[in-house]
């Protein structure tokens, strides 16, 4: 399959053949890719710096009104958190069957209790 593609597109094979065919094998050198690539990157960056093609991004500062607004928002958040009160809400437990019947009876008993005066 690969050979067939190279037969159809010989320029792709030509692009693959730009490897160095020296007397020393590149893969047999100690850490070849790291050392060689570091040298290539250093040479390339030196050439770009000499040509003036390296443009470092300019850091833009945050406007004062944005900083002031975020500070006010933080203060407001603190005030709101401080002003919040824990809800003291106890929902009645849902009982099933006989337990619910007993609860209902106790409530009605407490509601209609009366004492006989002696």
N, C-alpha and C positions, 0 to 999 in steps of 0.2 A: 504494500500500500504506500509506504513512504517512498520507495524507489519509483513507483509509478507517478507519484506527485512530482518528484524531481524531474522525471522525464517530460512531464507536461509543462512544468515551470522551471526551466533551467536557471532563471535569475534567482530563484530562491536558493538553489544549491550554491550559486556564486556568492550569495550573501553569507552563507554558512562557512565558506572557505576562507574567511579573513582571519583564521586562527594563526597563531605563531607556530611555525614549523622549524624551531631552532634545534640545536644539538642537545639542549637540556629540556627535559619534560616539565612543563609548567606544574603539573599535578604532583610531581615528586619533590618540589621545593617545600621548605618549611613554611607553613601557612601562606600559600601563594596568593590566594585571592585577597586576603586582608592586606598584605604588604603592597601588592601591585595596585590594588584598587585605592589604597590610601595615597600612593604616589600619583595616580591619575587624578584623583579628586583634588589633591594639593596643586597640581599643575593647572588644572582647569580653573580652580578658584583664583589662582594668581593671574591667569590670563584674563578672566572676567573683571577682576579688580583693576588691572592695568587698563582695560578698555572702558572702565567706568560703567559696566553693565549691572553691577550689584547695587540695588536700591533697597535699603533697609526701611521697613514700615515705620512711619511716624506715629508714635503713641498719642492718641487724642485724649485730652483730659475731660473728665466729666464736668458739665456745667455746674455752677454753684447752686442754681435753683433746684437741680435734681438732687444734689446732696442734702440740701435743706429740706426738701420734700420727704426724702427717705427718713431723715432724722425725726421729722414730725410724725410720720406714719408709725415709726417704732414707738415713740412716746405715747401716741394714741392707743396702740396695741397694748402697751403696758397698763395704761389706765383702764382699758376695757377689761383686761384680764383681772385686774385688781378689783374692779367694781362687780364682777360676776359673783353671784352667790350660789352656793350649792342648793339644788332643789331638794327639799325634804318631802318627798312624796312617797307614800307607801301604798302601792296598789293592793287591793284586797286579793288574797290568794284564791285562786279558783279551786274549789273543792268539788269532788264528785260524790254522787250517791248519798249515802246515809250521813256522811260528815257534813255535807251542805245542809241536810235536813236538820241536824242538831244545831248548827250555827243559826239557822233561821229561827228555830224554837227559842234559843237563848236570847236572840234579839227581841223577839216578841215578848218574852217573859220579862226582860229588863224594861220594856216599854210600858207594860201594863201592871207593874208591881204596885201594890198599894198596901198600906198598913191599917190595921183596925185599931182604933183608939180604945183604950180600956176605960 
